[in-house]
Amino acid sequence: MTINNSFFSHRRSVTAKKMVAKPINSSDLEKILAAGIRVPDHGALNPWKLIVMQGDILREIDEEIILKEFKKDNPNPSQAEIEIESSRLQRGGAVIAVIYKPIDHPKIPKWEMQLSSAAVCMNLLNCAQSMGYAAQWLTEWYAYNNKMLERLGGDINKDLISGFIYIGMKIDEPTERKRPNPSDVITYL
Ligand SMILES: Cc1cc2nc3c(=O)[nH]c(=O)nc-3n(C[C@H](O)[C@H](O)[C@H](O)COP(=O)(O)O)c2cc1C
């Protein structure tokens, strides 16, 4: 047996910094989203939500949430910091926020719901990358910011941001990064 077209053996992220922020074809985006939510999910609770951001909303959230929240903790930002913080989401053509939304359940632990939410992130990444897009899973500081979570429709008392999946165009194929030595992380009993 071989792994299907070796995609999984060679998959690589392209950093948001290196991707080109062109709008993502809407039918491709729909495919990525539809595949993204096909994840193992104990009890079929759907303990996650996907928030898709494109176009003007990326700039609005950059300016109204990310930059403003950054300035609260950094009252005298440098020009370079202002440039970075006011354009974070705009590095992507589309950015999908995955929100972990735990559900009270008598048997299924919240940990498993978190795992399912991470699976959504990884599925989105796999699907976008398999279609030839540049994509990266990022949290950065604003994934832990309450104003951001609220803006995305999350409940700051229980929900968490599992990640932002940045999707854009690839200019160059990424070079391989350091990977673990299989024998360091895999044991056969
Ligand atoms: C939950 C999660 C959060 C991450 N957040 C960041 C981040 O904030 N900044 C960063 O540089 N990389 C972050 N990364 C790592 C990037 O996605 C990185 O590009 C990735 O590990 C590249 O590996 P790959 O080619 O195997 O996909 C995060 C990864 C995960 C799983």
The ligand as an SDF file (V2000), in Angstrom:
LIG
                    3D

 31 33  0  0  0  0  0  0  0  0999 V2000
   -1.8240   25.0910   17.6560 C   0  0  0  0  0  0  0  0  0  0  0  0
   -0.7000   25.6420   16.8460 C   0  0  0  0  0  0  0  0  0  0  0  0
   -0.4060   26.9880   16.9540 C   0  0  0  0  0  0  0  0  0  0  0  0
    0.6610   27.5390   16.2320 C   0  0  0  0  0  0  0  0  0  0  0  0
    0.9230   28.8510   16.3630 N   0  0  0  0  0  0  0  0  0  0  0  0
    2.0040   29.3720   15.7850 C   0  0  0  0  0  0  0  0  0  0  0  0
    2.3400   30.7300   15.9850 C   0  0  0  0  0  0  0  0  0  0  0  0
    1.6470   31.4530   16.6790 O   0  0  0  0  0  0  0  0  0  0  0  0
    3.4690   31.1950   15.3670 N   0  0  0  0  0  0  0  0  0  0  0  0
    4.2550   30.3970   14.5810 C   0  0  0  0  0  0  0  0  0  0  0  0
    5.2700   30.8610   14.0550 O   0  0  0  0  0  0  0  0  0  0  0  0
    3.9450   29.1050   14.3710 N   0  0  0  0  0  0  0  0  0  0  0  0
    2.8500   28.5780   14.9480 C   0  0  0  0  0  0  0  0  0  0  0  0
    2.5310   27.2690   14.7460 N   0  0  0  0  0  0  0  0  0  0  0  0
    3.4140   26.4350   13.8890 C   0  0  0  0  0  0  0  0  0  0  0  0
    3.1890   26.7130   12.4240 C   0  0  0  0  0  0  0  0  0  0  0  0
    1.9460   26.2660   11.9830 O   0  0  0  0  0  0  0  0  0  0  0  0
    4.3390   26.1180   11.6470 C   0  0  0  0  0  0  0  0  0  0  0  0
    4.4230   26.8350   10.4760 O   0  0  0  0  0  0  0  0  0  0  0  0
    4.2020   24.6550   11.3650 C   0  0  0  0  0  0  0  0  0  0  0  0
    4.5790   23.9470   12.4990 O   0  0  0  0  0  0  0  0  0  0  0  0
    5.0430   24.2440   10.1590 C   0  0  0  0  0  0  0  0  0  0  0  0
    5.0660   22.8820   10.0740 O   0  0  0  0  0  0  0  0  0  0  0  0
    4.4780   22.0120    8.8670 P   0  0  0  0  0  0  0  0  0  0  0  0
    5.2200   22.3510    7.6280 O   0  0  0  0  0  0  0  0  0  0  0  0
    4.7150   20.6230    9.3400 O   0  0  0  0  0  0  0  0  0  0  0  0
    3.0100   22.2860    8.7280 O   0  0  0  0  0  0  0  0  0  0  0  0
    1.4600   26.7050   15.4080 C   0  0  0  0  0  0  0  0  0  0  0  0
    1.1360   25.3560   15.2950 C   0  0  0  0  0  0  0  0  0  0  0  0
    0.0760   24.8240   15.9970 C   0  0  0  0  0  0  0  0  0  0  0  0
   -0.2320   23.3650   15.8690 C   0  0  0  0  0  0  0  0  0  0  0  0
  1  2  1  0
  2  3  1  0
  2 30  2  0
  3  4  2  0
  4  5  1  0
  4 28  1  0
  5  6  2  0
  6  7  1  0
  6 13  1  0
  7  8  2  0
  7  9  1  0
  9 10  1  0
 10 11  2  0
 10 12  1  0
 12 13  2  0
 13 14  1  0
 14 15  1  0
 14 28  1  0
 15 16  1  0
 16 17  1  0
 16 18  1  0
 18 19  1  0
 18 20  1  0
 20 21  1  0
 20 22  1  0
 22 23  1  0
 23 24  1  0
 24 25  2  0
 24 26  1  0
 24 27  1  0
 28 29  2  0
 29 30  1  0
 30 31  1  0
M  END
$$$$
